């Protein structure tokens, strides 16, 4: 019974992250054109956003959330 519960909770957490990623990517994409960043910061945000999308597509949602969160922090926008 514990194993079933653990698997169910793990699946729920992974699913939650999976839905979180596209929202974060949209927020980053919306903020980029208005961002007042240095060229280095802009490059870093774009790199982190691309990494986040790649992680998301690979099913590595915690890594995606982490990368996207770093990009959002540089942009000064709040996560969902």
Secondary structure, 3 states (H helix, E strand, C coil): CHHHHHHHHHHHHHHHHHHHHHHHHHHHHHHHCCCCCCHHHHHHHHHHHHHHHHHHHCCCHHHHHHHHHHHHHHHCCCCC
